[in-house]
Amino acid sequence: FADADDPRGPLTARTLRALKRRHVERGRGQVDGLRRSNVDAVARLAAAEGTLLGLRDAALLRLGSDAFLRVSELAAVEVEHLEAGEGGSGSLRLPRSKTDQEGEGKTLYVCRATMAAIGAWREASGVSSGPLFPEEPPPPNSCRPAGGPTREPRSATPPTNSPRTAPSHGTSKTATIVS
């Protein structure tokens, strides 16, 4: 009885062996990547927000997709690793990656749209050297339009003596609310 020495007991050991046999081919599996059309659509929507976070997200999505980067590799990209090329495209020099443990590095192609997204992010955020996507949290006004004035938040309460309409609960009629 080999199971007799197992501290979990023979029943647990047999159950675990059966589960391993049953799911041996299954593994963790590989998640399907985003298609180029999906990346383009999401990046356009993010950039169209016109906020620092939207511009950053668009640049992150596009660069990660173009160069097939892992999250750790995206976080390690520095402005100095990017080089503009002909026609608006560029290249990214990745000094090290998970699959390049010797640190030989590799140069990756970056398309025109991605270079434009990175340029918009850098211009709006003021990132001129060092990490392309800095770790520090975005400034409190990062949801404001990039490069534009900060908007005053709307008051949660309407001005006094100003009627407004709101739907009445449970009916399709509207009620007039006067403060």
C-alpha positions as CSV (number, residue, x, y, z in Angstrom):
1,F,0.0,0.0,0.0
2,A,1.9,3.1,-1.2
3,D,-1.1,5.2,-0.2
4,A,-0.6,4.2,3.5
5,D,2.4,6.6,3.8
6,D,0.4,9.5,2.3
7,P,-0.5,11.8,5.2
8,R,-3.7,12.8,3.4
9,G,-4.9,9.2,3.6
10,P,-5.5,6.5,0.9
11,L,-8.9,7.8,-0.2
12,T,-7.7,11.3,-0.8
13,A,-4.6,10.1,-2.7
14,R,-6.7,7.8,-5.0
15,T,-9.1,10.7,-5.7
16,L,-6.3,13.1,-6.6
17,R,-4.7,10.5,-8.9
18,A,-8.1,10.0,-10.6
19,L,-8.5,13.8,-11.1
20,K,-5.0,14.1,-12.6
21,R,-5.8,11.3,-15.1
22,R,-9.1,12.8,-16.0
23,H,-7.8,16.3,-16.6
24,V,-4.3,15.5,-17.9
25,E,-5.0,16.9,-21.3
26,R,-6.9,19.9,-20.1
27,G,-4.2,22.0,-18.5
28,R,-4.7,25.7,-17.7
29,G,-5.2,26.5,-21.3
30,Q,-4.2,29.5,-23.3
31,V,-6.6,32.5,-23.4
32,D,-7.3,33.7,-26.9
33,G,-5.7,37.1,-27.6
34,L,-7.6,40.2,-28.8
35,R,-8.0,40.6,-32.5
36,R,-6.4,43.6,-34.2
37,S,-9.9,45.0,-35.0
38,N,-10.9,44.7,-31.3
39,V,-7.7,46.4,-30.2
40,D,-8.2,49.2,-32.7
41,A,-11.8,49.8,-31.7
42,V,-11.1,49.8,-27.9
43,A,-8.0,52.1,-28.4
44,R,-10.1,54.5,-30.5
45,L,-12.8,54.6,-27.8
46,A,-10.3,55.2,-25.0
47,A,-8.5,58.0,-26.9
48,A,-11.8,59.6,-27.9
49,E,-12.5,60.2,-24.2
50,G,-9.8,62.8,-24.5
51,T,-8.6,62.2,-20.9
52,L,-5.1,61.3,-19.7
53,L,-6.3,57.9,-18.6
54,G,-8.0,57.3,-22.0
55,L,-4.8,58.3,-23.9
56,R,-2.7,56.1,-21.6
57,D,-5.0,53.2,-22.1
58,A,-5.0,53.6,-25.8
59,A,-1.2,53.7,-25.9
60,L,-0.9,50.6,-23.6
61,L,-3.4,48.6,-25.6
62,R,-1.8,49.4,-28.9
63,L,1.8,48.9,-27.8
64,G,1.0,45.6,-26.0
65,S,-0.8,44.4,-29.1
66,D,1.8,45.5,-31.7
67,A,4.8,44.0,-29.8
68,F,2.9,41.1,-28.1
69,L,4.2,42.3,-24.8
70,R,3.5,40.8,-21.4
71,V,2.3,43.2,-18.6
72,S,5.7,43.1,-17.0
73,E,7.3,44.1,-20.3
74,L,4.9,46.9,-20.9
75,A,5.6,48.2,-17.4
76,A,9.4,48.1,-18.1
77,V,9.2,50.1,-21.4
78,E,11.1,53.4,-21.2
79,V,10.8,56.4,-23.5
80,E,14.4,55.8,-24.6
81,H,13.5,52.3,-25.8
82,L,11.4,53.8,-28.6
83,E,12.7,55.0,-31.9
84,A,10.7,56.8,-34.6
85,G,11.1,55.3,-38.1
86,E,10.0,56.2,-41.6
87,G,6.4,57.0,-42.4
88,G,5.4,57.4,-38.7
89,S,6.1,53.8,-37.6
90,G,8.8,53.0,-35.2
91,S,10.6,50.4,-33.2
92,L,10.8,49.3,-29.6
93,R,14.1,48.0,-28.2
94,L,13.1,45.5,-25.5
95,P,16.3,45.0,-23.4
96,R,15.0,41.9,-21.6
97,S,11.9,39.7,-21.5
98,K,10.7,36.5,-19.9
99,T,11.9,34.5,-22.9
100,D,15.2,36.3,-23.1
101,Q,16.8,35.6,-19.7
102,E,20.3,36.4,-21.0
103,G,19.3,40.0,-21.6
104,E,20.3,40.0,-25.3
105,G,17.2,42.1,-26.1
106,K,15.2,42.3,-29.2
107,T,13.9,45.1,-31.5
108,L,10.2,45.0,-32.3
109,Y,8.1,46.8,-34.9
110,V,5.6,49.5,-33.8
111,C,3.0,50.6,-36.3
112,R,2.0,54.2,-37.2
113,A,-1.2,54.2,-35.1
114,T,0.6,53.0,-32.0
115,M,3.4,55.6,-32.4
116,A,0.7,58.3,-32.8
117,A,-1.1,57.0,-29.6
118,I,2.2,57.0,-27.7
119,G,2.9,60.5,-28.9
120,A,-0.5,61.8,-27.8
121,W,0.0,60.1,-24.4
122,R,3.5,61.6,-23.9
123,E,2.4,65.1,-25.0
124,A,-0.6,65.1,-22.7
125,S,1.1,63.5,-19.7
126,G,4.4,65.3,-20.0
127,V,6.4,62.0,-20.0
128,S,9.7,62.9,-21.7
129,S,12.1,60.3,-20.3
130,G,12.2,57.2,-18.1
131,P,9.3,54.9,-17.8
132,L,6.7,55.4,-20.6
133,F,3.9,54.4,-18.2
134,P,5.1,55.6,-14.8
135,E,4.0,53.6,-11.7
136,E,2.8,56.6,-9.7
137,P,-0.9,57.0,-9.6
138,P,-2.4,59.5,-12.2
139,P,-2.9,63.0,-10.9
140,P,-6.3,63.7,-9.3
141,N,-7.5,65.6,-12.4
142,S,-6.4,62.8,-14.8
143,C,-10.0,62.4,-16.0
144,R,-10.1,65.9,-17.3
145,P,-9.7,66.5,-21.0
146,A,-6.1,66.2,-21.9
147,G,-4.4,69.5,-22.2
148,G,-7.7,71.3,-21.4
149,P,-8.9,73.2,-18.4
150,T,-10.3,71.3,-15.4
151,R,-14.1,71.3,-15.4
152,E,-15.9,72.3,-12.3
153,P,-17.9,69.4,-10.9
154,R,-21.7,69.7,-11.3
155,S,-23.6,70.4,-8.2
156,A,-25.6,67.4,-6.9
157,T,-28.5,69.7,-6.0
158,P,-30.2,72.0,-8.5
159,P,-30.2,75.7,-7.8
160,T,-32.9,76.9,-5.5
161,N,-36.3,77.8,-7.0
162,S,-35.4,76.0,-10.2
163,P,-37.9,73.3,-11.1
164,R,-36.6,70.2,-12.9
165,T,-38.4,67.0,-13.9
166,A,-37.7,63.5,-12.8
167,P,-39.5,60.2,-13.4
168,S,-41.9,59.2,-10.7
169,H,-41.2,55.8,-9.3
170,G,-43.7,53.2,-10.5
171,T,-45.3,55.3,-13.2
172,S,-44.5,56.6,-16.6
173,K,-45.4,60.2,-15.6
174,T,-42.9,62.8,-14.6
175,A,-43.0,64.8,-11.5
176,T,-41.8,68.4,-11.1
177,I,-39.3,68.9,-8.3
178,V,-38.9,72.3,-6.7
179,S,-36.3,72.9,-4.2
